[in-house]
Amino acid sequence: MKFKPLHDRVLVKRVQSDEKTAGGIIIPDTAQEKPMEGEVLEAGSGARDESGRLIPLDVKKGDKILFGKWSGTEVKMNGEEYLIMKESDIMGIIISGKTKKTKKNK
């Protein structure tokens, strides 16, 4: 089944949380906190302002995001758990990777 969110909503899949602590202790599923990080799988077309003009979303498919602990609505599709949330519930996009180094002039 495919799902396309409407307006300013996004479909998010949580990242897998660690099952062990740094010391190697295994944390049971019932004691684990749900991660507040996820990946945007699908995004709506955007919200509309008072004049009806479309305002596109800042997030897009594939973005890694950070969201609030109680954000979104949990849904289960095809045996997988997902979150559907408004873009306003997203705190930010996680940017990882190398920073570009500039050459210094001699």
All heavy atoms as an XYZ file, in Angstrom:
820
protein
N       0.838     -1.173      0.000
C       0.000      0.000      0.000
C       0.884      1.237      0.000
O       1.877      1.309      0.696
C      -0.887     -0.026      1.258
C      -1.640      1.236      1.462
S      -2.690      1.433      2.930
C      -2.669     -0.054      3.804
N       0.525      2.212     -0.799
C       1.243      3.492     -0.865
C       0.456      4.525     -0.086
O      -0.761      4.429      0.034
C       1.369      3.940     -2.315
C       2.342      3.111     -3.111
C       3.476      3.963     -3.460
C       4.481      3.182     -4.265
N       5.681      3.926     -4.392
N       1.150      5.532      0.435
C       0.503      6.600      1.198
C       1.136      7.922      0.818
O       2.360      8.053      0.811
C       0.664      6.353      2.700
C       0.034      7.423      3.542
C      -1.321      7.414      3.799
C       0.804      8.444      4.069
C      -1.908      8.400      4.568
C       0.237      9.442      4.841
C      -1.127      9.418      5.088
N       0.314      8.907      0.484
C       0.790     10.252      0.159
C       0.114     11.220      1.124
O      -1.101     11.389      1.104
C       0.422     10.601     -1.292
C       0.788     12.016     -1.698
C       2.267     12.196     -1.819
C       2.564     13.602     -2.332
N       3.943     13.951     -2.216
N       0.885     11.871      2.018
C       0.298     12.830      2.950
C      -0.227     14.068      2.222
O       0.278     14.432      1.161
C       1.449     13.212      3.878
C       2.621     12.436      3.451
C       2.308     11.721      2.194
N      -1.223     14.686      2.811
C      -1.812     15.892      2.232
C      -1.288     17.138      2.935
O      -0.876     17.084      4.094
C      -3.335     15.845      2.362
C      -4.025     14.694      1.640
C      -5.520     14.716      1.936
C      -3.774     14.762      0.143
N      -1.330     18.241      2.218
C      -1.019     19.573      2.735
C       0.359     19.628      3.395
O       1.343     19.314      2.746
C      -2.130     20.057      3.665
C      -3.488     19.943      3.058
N      -3.877     20.680      1.963
C      -4.532     19.140      3.368
C      -5.111     20.353      1.623
N      -5.538     19.409      2.466
N       0.425     19.994      4.690
C       1.724     20.172      5.349
C       2.074     18.993      6.253
O       2.782     19.139      7.231
C       1.762     21.485      6.127
C       0.762     21.513      7.270
O      -0.214     20.730      7.229
O       0.940     22.316      8.201
N       1.595     17.815      5.896
C       1.895     16.622      6.698
C       3.009     15.811      6.036
O       3.196     15.861      4.823
C       0.643     15.778      6.864
C      -0.365     16.423      7.773
C      -1.591     15.552      7.960
N      -2.488     16.131      8.948
C      -3.351     17.101      8.712
N      -3.401     17.636      7.514
N      -4.142     17.545      9.659
N       3.725     15.039      6.879
C       4.798     14.179      6.383
C       4.646     12.787      6.984
O       4.120     12.633      8.089
C       6.202     14.753      6.707
C       6.458     16.030      5.963
C       6.400     14.960      8.187
N       5.096     11.779      6.245
C       5.128     10.399      6.717
C       6.555     10.118      7.156
O       7.500     10.303      6.379
C       4.705      9.444      5.602
C       4.734      7.957      5.941
C       3.658      7.623      6.980
C       4.531      7.118      4.689
N       6.714      9.690      8.415
C       8.038      9.520      9.008
C       8.195      8.104      9.530
O       7.266      7.533     10.098
C       8.232     10.519     10.182
C       9.564     10.302     10.876
C       8.109     11.944      9.693
N       9.379      7.545      9.344
C       9.733      6.266      9.965
C      10.809      6.551     10.998
O      11.817      7.186     10.694
C      10.244      5.272      8.928
C      10.569      3.940      9.571
C      10.744      2.848      8.576
C      10.977      1.569      9.362
N      10.768      0.404      8.587
N      10.553      6.109     12.236
C      11.541      6.311     13.309
C      12.813      5.531     12.996
O      12.760      4.446     12.418
C      11.002      5.802     14.641
C       9.918      6.626     15.248
C       9.591      6.057     16.635
N       8.325      6.520     17.113
C       8.168      7.568     17.919
N       9.212      8.247     18.304
N       6.977      7.919     18.325
N      13.953      6.069     13.432
C      15.211      5.333     13.326
C      15.228      4.288     14.425
O      14.559      4.436     15.456
C      16.443      6.260     13.442
C      16.504      7.228     12.295
C      16.471      6.983     14.760
N      15.958      3.238     14.233
C      16.051      2.186     15.243
C      16.873      2.667     16.421
O      17.937      3.246     16.251
C      16.702      0.929     14.648
C      15.875      0.279     13.566
C      14.563     -0.267     14.097
O      14.487     -0.765     15.208
N      13.516     -0.140     13.303
N      16.385      2.426     17.625
C      17.125      2.836     18.817
C      18.120      1.748     19.202
O      17.966      0.580     18.838
C      16.166      3.098     19.980
O      15.460      1.927     20.285
N      19.135      2.150     19.946
C      20.132      1.200     20.417
C      19.512      0.272     21.444
O      18.758      0.698     22.310
C      21.323      1.934     21.049
C      22.120      2.719     20.025
O      22.073      2.336     18.834
O      22.768      3.697     20.409
N      19.851     -1.019     21.339
C      19.340     -1.995     22.290
C      20.322     -2.233     23.433
O      20.027     -2.977     24.349
C      19.025     -3.300     21.568
C      17.911     -3.139     20.549
C      17.635     -4.400     19.773
O      18.288     -5.431     20.044
O      16.772     -4.362     18.892
N      21.497     -1.600     23.358
C      22.508     -1.740     24.403
C      22.959     -0.369     24.865
O      22.963      0.581     24.102
C      23.750     -2.479     23.875
C      23.552     -3.941     23.624
C      24.867     -4.559     23.215
C      24.720     -6.031     22.929
N      25.999     -6.641     22.561
N      23.374     -0.285     26.123
C      23.968      0.941     26.631
C      25.433      0.966     26.232
O      25.964     -0.026     25.712
C      23.854      1.018     28.170
O      24.631     -0.044     28.729
C      22.412      0.931     28.628
N      26.098      2.073     26.502
C      27.524      2.180     26.187
C      28.329      1.128     26.949
O      29.364      0.668     26.481
C      28.024      3.575     26.516
N      27.840      0.733     28.129
C      28.536     -0.273     28.938
C      28.225     -1.700     28.525
O      28.747     -2.641     29.106
N      27.332     -1.886     27.538
C      27.028     -3.215     27.042
C      25.797     -3.861     27.661
O      25.520     -5.025     27.407
N      25.059     -3.125     28.483
C      23.855     -3.675     29.097
C      22.724     -3.655     28.071
O      22.462     -2.635     27.435
C      23.454     -2.862     30.348
C      24.567     -2.938     31.381
C      22.128     -3.355     30.923
C      24.380     -1.993     32.548
N      22.039     -4.778     27.916
C      20.943     -4.871     26.963
C      19.679     -4.301     27.595
O      19.302     -4.662     28.705
C      20.709     -6.330     26.518
C      21.949     -6.844     25.792
C      19.471     -6.440     25.644
C      21.916     -8.299     25.430
N      19.016     -3.386     26.864
C      17.803     -2.741     27.356
C      16.600     -3.471     26.758
O      16.482     -3.588     25.550
C      17.757     -1.256     26.922
C      19.013     -0.526     27.394
C      16.501     -0.578     27.447
C      19.187      0.845     26.790
N      15.677     -3.971     27.602
C      14.492     -4.643     27.053
C      13.585     -3.659     26.316
O      13.589     -2.463     26.593
C      13.798     -5.213     28.288
C      14.328     -4.438     29.434
C      15.693     -3.942     29.041
N      12.804     -4.172     25.359
C      11.916     -3.334     24.549
C      10.986     -2.478     25.392
O      10.710     -1.336     25.060
C      11.078     -4.186     23.596
C      11.913     -4.760     22.466
O      13.006     -4.212     22.210
O      11.472     -5.733     21.844
N      10.486     -3.016     26.491
C       9.525     -2.290     27.317
C      10.158     -1.104     28.026
O       9.464     -0.162     28.376
C       8.899     -3.220     28.362
O       9.948     -3.848     29.114
C       8.048     -4.281     27.696
N      11.464     -1.114     28.230
C      12.145     -0.023     28.936
C      12.762      1.003     27.993
O      13.204      2.052     28.431
C      13.228     -0.595     29.841
N      12.781      0.696     26.709
C      13.406      1.613     25.751
C      12.501      2.801     25.480
O      11.300      2.671     25.354
C      13.679      0.902     24.428
C      14.794     -0.089     24.487
C      15.034     -0.715     23.122
O      14.471     -0.302     22.126
N      15.889     -1.721     23.093
N      13.118      3.962     25.392
C      12.387      5.158     24.964
C      12.322      5.146     23.459
O      13.262      4.745     22.785
C      13.123      6.422     25.418
C      12.636      6.949     26.720
C      13.162      8.348     26.967
O      13.162      9.181     26.041
O      13.562      8.585     28.101
N      11.200      5.619     22.920
C      11.088      5.698     21.469
C      11.984      6.828     20.980
O      12.003      7.909     21.558
C       9.644      5.944     21.063
C       8.765      4.750     21.341
C       7.401      4.944     20.768
C       6.587      3.697     20.985
N       5.271      3.797     20.384
N      12.735      6.580     19.911
C      13.629      7.627     19.405
C      12.852      8.816     18.866
O      11.725      8.676     18.402
C      14.414      6.924     18.300
C      13.634      5.720     17.957
C      12.808      5.359     19.142
N      13.474      9.984     18.956
C      12.864     11.212     18.454
C      13.490     11.624     17.130
O      13.412     12.763     16.732
C      12.996     12.323     19.490
C      12.227     12.032     20.760
S      12.208     13.374     21.944
C      13.931     13.680     22.229
N      14.138     10.672     16.486
C      14.721     10.901     15.173
C      14.011     10.020     14.164
O      13.542      8.936     14.502
C      16.209     10.532     15.155
C      17.079     11.426     15.976
C      18.533     10.996     15.912
O      18.952     10.395     14.902
O      19.237     11.258     16.879
N      13.930     10.502     12.930
C      13.292      9.712     11.896
C      13.704     10.163     10.520
O      14.467     11.114     10.354
N      13.181      9.445      9.544
C      13.438      9.774      8.143
C      12.105     10.064      7.468
O      11.133      9.329      7.642
C      14.117      8.603      7.439
C      14.387      8.864      5.981
C      15.061      7.696      5.276
O      15.399      6.701      5.920
O      15.224      7.808      4.044
N      12.068     11.135      6.695
C      10.866     11.501      5.959
C      10.746     10.556      4.763
O      11.633     10.503      3.916
C      10.917     12.971      5.478
C       9.704     13.297      4.622
C      11.012     13.913      6.661
N       9.651      9.793      4.721
C       9.419      8.872      3.613
C       8.596      9.525      2.505
O       8.807      9.241      1.333
C       8.710      7.613      4.109
C       9.461      6.798      5.158
C       8.634      5.605      5.587
C      10.804      6.343      4.634
N       7.647     10.365      2.885
C       6.811     11.096      1.930
C       6.447     12.437      2.539
O       6.348     12.560      3.752
C       5.518     10.335      1.607
C       5.713      9.076      0.800
C       6.127      9.314     -0.637
O       5.839     10.404     -1.180
O       6.741      8.416     -1.221
N       6.238     13.424      1.705
C       5.850     14.755      2.178
C       4.709     15.288      1.327
O       4.636     15.010      0.124
C       7.046     15.710      2.104
N       3.815     16.031      1.969
C       2.706     16.655      1.262
C       3.191     17.802      0.393
O       4.375     18.148      0.384
N       2.263     18.419     -0.314
C       2.631     19.486     -1.247
C       2.892     20.816     -0.557
O       3.569     21.669     -1.100
C       1.528     19.665     -2.288
O       0.302     19.937     -1.645
N       2.359     21.004      0.663
C       2.591     22.244      1.389
C       1.304     22.832      1.926
O       0.209     22.375      1.599
N       1.432     23.853      2.744
C       0.278     24.531      3.331
C      -0.133     25.697      2.434
O       0.625     26.119      1.567
C       0.632     25.023      4.722
N      -1.300     26.221      2.676
C      -1.777     27.391      1.927
C      -1.935     28.567      2.888
O      -2.360     28.402      4.014
C      -3.112     27.093      1.264
C      -2.992     25.957      0.273
C      -3.894     26.166     -0.912
N      -3.686     25.108     -1.882
C      -3.063     25.273     -3.036
N      -2.591     26.441     -3.374
N      -2.915     24.276     -3.869
N      -1.563     29.761      2.424
C      -1.742     30.960      3.242
C      -3.156     31.505      3.061
O      -3.980     30.894      2.376
C      -0.667     32.007      2.934
C      -0.717     32.517      1.501
O      -1.686     32.231      0.784
O       0.228     33.231      1.114
N      -3.440     32.663      3.662
C      -4.792     33.235      3.623
C      -5.270     33.527      2.207
O      -6.458     33.475      1.919
C      -4.863     34.528      4.453
C      -4.632     34.328      5.931
C      -3.153     34.356      6.299
O      -2.336     34.981      5.577
O      -2.803     33.716      7.306
N      -4.345     33.839      1.327
C      -4.725     34.160     -0.051
C      -4.818     32.914     -0.941
O      -5.141     33.022     -2.118
C      -3.732     35.156     -0.653
O      -2.447     34.570     -0.736
N      -4.529     31.751     -0.378
C      -4.616     30.508     -1.150
C      -3.332     30.117     -1.860
O      -3.278     29.122     -2.560
N      -2.283     30.897     -1.643
C      -0.988     30.616     -2.279
C      -0.314     29.437     -1.571
O      -0.309     29.361     -0.343
C      -0.107     31.858     -2.202
C       1.164     31.790     -3.001
C       1.873     33.131     -2.969
N       1.884     33.679     -1.623
C       2.980     33.793     -0.870
N       4.140     33.411     -1.335
N       2.911     34.294      0.343
N       0.241     28.500     -2.325
C       0.897     27.313     -1.778
C       2.266     27.665     -1.210
O       3.081     28.297     -1.882
C       1.045     26.247     -2.869
C       1.597     24.900     -2.422
C       0.594     24.194     -1.509
C       1.896     24.034     -3.622
N       2.499     27.271      0.040
C       3.802     27.468      0.681
C       4.452     26.090      0.787
O       3.992     25.249      1.555
C       3.648     28.094      2.083
C       2.909     29.420      1.975
C       5.006     28.247      2.754
C       2.457     29.970      3.299
N       5.505     25.814     -0.003
C       6.112     24.481      0.008
C       6.767     24.167      1.351
O       7.145     25.058      2.111
C       7.156     24.547     -1.111
C       7.355     25.982     -1.411
C       6.161     26.726     -0.920
N       6.903     22.866      1.630
C       7.518     22.411      2.880
C       9.028     22.603      2.836
O       9.634     22.590      1.760
C       7.198     20.938      3.110
C       5.725     20.564      3.229
C       5.586     19.059      3.438
C       5.066     21.306      4.361
N       9.621     22.755      4.019
C      11.080     22.858      4.123
C      11.737     21.484      4.124
O      12.931     21.372      3.859
C      11.474     23.610      5.395
C      11.122     25.079      5.329
O      11.142     25.652      4.226
O      10.825     25.670      6.385
N      10.976     20.435      4.473
C      11.527     19.079      4.492
C      11.120     18.363      3.212
O      10.141     18.707      2.569
C      11.049     18.270      5.724
C      11.558     18.894      6.993
C       9.551     18.117      5.751
N      11.924     17.370      2.853
C      11.630     16.592      1.647
C      11.925     15.118      1.931
O      12.512     14.772      2.957
C      12.450     17.093      0.472
C      13.944     16.971      0.661
C      14.691     17.634     -0.484
C      16.179     17.551     -0.336
N      16.744     18.026      0.902
N      11.514     14.286      1.017
C      11.729     12.849      1.131
C      13.219     12.563      1.312
O      14.057     13.124      0.607
C      11.201     12.172     -0.139
C      11.247     10.678     -0.105
C      10.621     10.116     -1.356
C      10.659      8.610     -1.344
N       9.993      8.058     -2.522
N      13.537     11.721      2.300
C      14.928     11.347      2.551
C      15.598     12.142      3.656
O      16.663     11.757      4.130
N      15.009     13.263      4.086
C      15.601     14.070      5.159
C      15.558     13.325      6.485
O      14.570     12.669      6.813
C      14.843     15.398      5.334
C      15.209     16.435      4.290
O      16.211     16.242      3.581
O      14.477     17.440      4.201
N      16.638     13.424      7.246
C      16.678     12.912      8.618
C      16.242     14.067      9.515
O      16.778     15.165      9.402
C      18.090     12.472      9.013
C      18.700     11.458      8.074
C      18.177     10.087      8.332
C      18.975      9.080      7.514
N      18.185      8.222      6.715
N      15.263     13.805     10.381
C      14.680     14.885     11.171
C      14.681     14.561     12.659
O      14.828     13.411     13.065
C      13.236     15.190     10.712
C      12.362     13.948     10.841
C      13.226     15.744      9.302
C      10.883     14.217     10.723
N      14.504     15.611     13.449
C      14.350     15.515     14.886
C      12.982     16.097     15.210
O      12.643     17.179     14.749
C      15.450     16.323     15.590
C      15.516     16.238     17.098
C      15.901     14.826     17.528
C      16.524     17.230     17.626
N      12.175     15.349     15.983
C      10.824     15.802     16.292
C      10.543     15.630     17.777
O      11.299     14.976     18.493
C       9.778     15.054     15.448
C       9.912     13.554     15.481
C       9.306     12.795     16.466
C      10.641     12.907     14.505
C       9.428     11.422     16.490
C      10.780     11.529     14.513
C      10.169     10.785     15.504
N       9.467     16.233     18.248
C       9.096     16.181     19.654
C       8.697     14.790     20.102
O       8.251     13.965     19.302
N       8.839     14.550     21.384
C       8.581     13.233     21.966
C       7.150     12.757     21.706
O       6.913     11.586     21.470
C       8.862     13.289     23.462
C       8.900     11.950     24.130
C       9.377     12.113     25.564
C       9.799     10.787     26.116
N      10.468     10.915     27.400
N       6.188     13.637     21.782
C       4.781     13.259     21.632
C       4.209     13.728     20.294
O       3.002     13.851     20.142
C       3.955     13.823     22.788
C       4.533     13.464     24.115
C       5.164     14.304     24.980
C       4.577     12.164     24.705
N       5.586     13.619     26.089
C       5.247     12.292     25.952
C       4.134     10.910     24.323
C       5.465     11.217     26.795
C       4.362      9.840     25.174
C       5.010      9.998     26.388
N       5.049     13.978     19.311
C       4.609     14.495     18.016
C       3.992     13.406     17.144
O       4.395     12.248     17.193
C       5.783     15.093     17.252
O       6.316     16.179     17.950
N       3.051     13.813     16.333
C       2.508     12.946     15.304
C       1.514     11.916     15.787
O       1.246     11.773     16.978
N       0.963     11.207     14.821
C       0.014     10.131     15.058
C       0.644      8.837     14.571
O       1.092      8.760     13.430
C      -1.293     10.394     14.274
O      -1.822     11.653     14.677
C      -2.312      9.304     14.519
N       0.687      7.842     15.447
C       1.272      6.561     15.070
C       0.267      5.766     14.250
O      -0.900      5.668     14.610
C       1.686      5.773     16.306
C       2.828      6.408     17.057
C       3.275      5.598     18.270
O       2.632      4.568     18.587
O       4.260      5.996     18.891
N       0.725      5.211     13.134
C      -0.105      4.369     12.279
C       0.684      3.114     11.919
O       1.919      3.119     11.944
C      -0.550      5.090     10.987
C      -1.470      6.246     11.285
C       0.631      5.549     10.173
N      -0.025      2.051     11.615
C       0.615      0.807     11.210
C       0.117      0.461      9.814
O      -1.091      0.366      9.589
C       0.283     -0.303     12.201
C       1.194     -1.475     12.133
C       0.994     -2.382     13.332
C       2.098     -3.419     13.353
N       2.041     -4.249     14.547
N       1.050      0.327      8.876
C       0.727     -0.043      7.500
C       1.682     -1.141      7.058
O       2.891     -1.032      7.289
C       0.884      1.168      6.561
C      -0.133      2.262      6.801
S      -0.028      3.596      5.599
C       1.486      4.414      6.089
N       1.136     -2.154      6.454
C       1.945     -3.276      5.951
C       2.843     -3.867      7.034
O       3.975     -4.252      6.765
C       2.786     -2.847      4.746
C       1.958     -2.308      3.615
O       0.814     -2.704      3.434
N       2.518     -1.385      2.856
N       2.377     -3.886      8.278
C       3.150     -4.457      9.379
C       4.254     -3.562      9.913
O       4.993     -3.961     10.797
N       4.397     -2.363      9.385
C       5.424     -1.415      9.832
C       4.759     -0.261     10.577
O       3.637      0.115     10.266
C       6.193     -0.844      8.636
C       6.978     -1.856      7.848
C       8.323     -2.159      8.463
O       8.854     -1.314      9.216
O       8.848     -3.243      8.193
N       5.478      0.308     11.556
C       4.960      1.463     12.286
C       5.547      2.747     11.722
O       6.743      2.841     11.469
C       5.315      1.350     13.771
C       4.508      0.280     14.471
C       4.716      0.283     15.975
O       5.275      1.266     16.509
O       4.329     -0.703     16.602
N       4.671      3.737     11.527
C       5.051      5.031     10.987
C       4.419      6.141     11.825
O       3.539      5.883     12.640
C       4.572      5.184      9.533
C       5.102      4.132      8.600
C       4.325      3.035      8.246
C       6.376      4.236      8.054
C       4.808      2.067      7.384
C       6.863      3.275      7.188
C       6.076      2.189      6.861
O       6.554      1.231      6.000
N       4.858      7.355     11.580
C       4.256      8.534     12.183
C       3.793      9.454     11.067
O       4.486      9.618     10.059
C       5.291      9.301     13.025
C       5.674      8.717     14.361
C       6.893      9.442     14.900
C       4.536      8.841     15.332
N       2.625     10.046     11.260
C       2.159     11.100     10.366
C       2.105     12.362     11.208
O       1.466     12.371     12.270
C       0.773     10.785      9.784
C       0.838      9.492      8.974
C       0.290     11.938      8.912
C      -0.510      8.975      8.530
N       2.820     13.389     10.792
C       2.871     14.616     11.585
C       2.863     15.835     10.686
O       3.183     15.752      9.501
C       4.089     14.628     12.500
C       5.415     14.689     11.793
S       6.837     14.687     12.905
C       6.763     13.064     13.595
N       2.502     16.962     11.276
C       2.571     18.236     10.568
C       4.020     18.710     10.562
O       4.796     18.378     11.461
C       1.689     19.278     11.250
C       0.218     19.023     11.044
C      -0.573     20.183     11.589
C      -1.974     20.126     11.050
N      -2.314     21.256     10.238
N       4.361     19.492      9.576
C       5.727     19.997      9.491
C       6.076     20.838     10.718
O       7.214     20.848     11.168
C       5.918     20.823      8.221
C       7.360     21.258      8.039
C       7.571     22.181      6.876
O       6.706     23.025      6.616
O       8.634     22.072      6.242
N       5.097     21.491     11.308
C       5.359     22.327     12.487
C       5.792     21.506     13.703
O       6.368     22.051     14.647
C       4.129     23.169     12.829
O       3.019     22.336     13.096
N       5.539     20.179     13.706
C       5.986     19.301     14.797
C       7.460     18.940     14.677
O       8.048     18.391     15.602
C       5.162     18.011     14.824
C       3.733     18.231     15.255
O       3.465     19.247     15.934
O       2.878     17.390     14.921
N       8.051     19.224     13.526
C       9.451     18.888     13.278
C      10.325     20.017     13.803
O      10.107     21.178     13.491
C       9.699     18.661     11.772
C       8.861     17.476     11.298
C      11.181     18.438     11.499
C       8.862     17.289      9.794
N      11.309     19.650     14.648
C      12.206     20.658     15.237
C      13.324     21.056     14.294
O      13.806     22.178     14.350
C      12.787     20.124     16.534
C      11.767     20.016     17.629
S      12.533     19.641     19.185
C      11.985     17.976     19.398
N      13.755     20.121     13.450
C      14.833     20.468     12.531
C      15.290     19.281     11.712
O      14.899     18.146     11.949
N      16.131     19.573     10.741
C      16.715     18.561      9.863
C      18.116     18.251     10.374
O      18.893     19.168     10.666
C      16.775     19.073      8.408
C      15.355     19.374      7.907
C      17.456     18.059      7.498
C      15.317     20.098      6.583
N      18.427     16.968     10.494
C      19.756     16.549     10.952
C      20.681     16.514      9.747
O      20.428     15.802      8.778
C      19.691     15.167     11.626
C      18.764     15.223     12.840
C      21.091     14.693     12.010
C      18.441     13.880     13.431
N      21.732     17.298      9.822
C      22.692     17.374      8.721
C      23.977     16.708      9.195
O      24.580     17.129     10.181
C      22.962     18.841      8.313
C      21.651     19.476      7.858
C      24.015     18.904      7.221
C      21.729     20.962      7.672
N      24.373     15.668      8.493
C      25.612     14.980      8.858
C      26.512     14.939      7.638
O      26.065     15.122      6.509
C      25.326     13.570      9.351
O      24.709     12.824      8.340
N      27.759     14.705      7.869
C      28.704     14.631      6.761
C      29.896     15.519      7.016
O      30.015     16.190      8.028
N      30.772     15.504      6.068
C      32.004     16.274      6.174
C      31.746     17.721      5.790
O      30.971     18.013      4.893
C      33.073     15.685      5.259
C      33.446     14.274      5.622
C      34.430     13.734      4.637
C      34.740     12.266      4.948
N      35.615     11.681      3.955
N      32.422     18.603      6.472
C      32.354     20.012      6.092
C      33.430     20.275      5.043
O      34.477     19.648      5.043
C      32.569     20.930      7.303
O      33.826     20.618      7.889
C      31.451     20.756      8.319
N      33.165     21.200      4.180
C      34.127     21.521      3.129
C      35.270     22.333      3.703
O      35.057     23.262      4.468
C      33.450     22.301      2.014
C      32.445     21.492      1.249
C      31.869     22.315      0.122
C      30.857     21.506     -0.654
N      30.290     22.286     -1.750
N      36.472     21.956      3.334
C      37.652     22.697      3.763
C      38.045     23.645      2.651
O      38.035     23.297      1.479
C      38.804     21.735      4.055
C      38.560     20.865      5.264
C      39.769     20.002      5.550
C      39.521     19.102      6.736
N      40.648     18.224      6.994
N      38.374     24.846      3.048
C      38.827     25.826      2.057
C      40.341     25.895      2.081
O      40.980     25.718      3.106
C      38.239     27.208      2.357
O      38.642     27.599      3.664
C      36.728     27.192      2.264
N      40.905     26.148      0.912
C      42.356     26.270      0.817
C      42.750     27.669      1.254
O      42.139     28.652      0.869
C      42.819     26.020     -0.611
C      42.606     24.608     -1.065
C      43.111     24.435     -2.466
C      42.889     23.022     -2.945
N      43.372     22.833     -4.302
N      43.776     27.743      2.068
C      44.282     29.043      2.504
C      45.288     29.546      1.478
O      46.084     28.776      0.939
C      44.952     28.917      3.863
C      43.966     28.597      4.952
C      44.650     28.566      6.285
C      43.678     28.239      7.384
N      44.312     28.173      8.689
N      45.209     30.819      1.228
C      46.163     31.430      0.284
C      47.506     31.614      0.970
O      47.580     31.992      2.133
C      45.655     32.790     -0.191
C      44.419     32.646     -1.037
O      44.221     31.609     -1.665
N      43.605     33.691     -1.073
N      48.585     31.360      0.239
C      49.929     31.496      0.790
C      50.473     32.848      0.493
O      50.232     33.505     -0.398
C      50.873     30.432      0.214
C      50.478     29.071      0.708
C      51.476     28.057      0.214
C      51.098     26.684      0.707
N      52.048     25.686      0.294
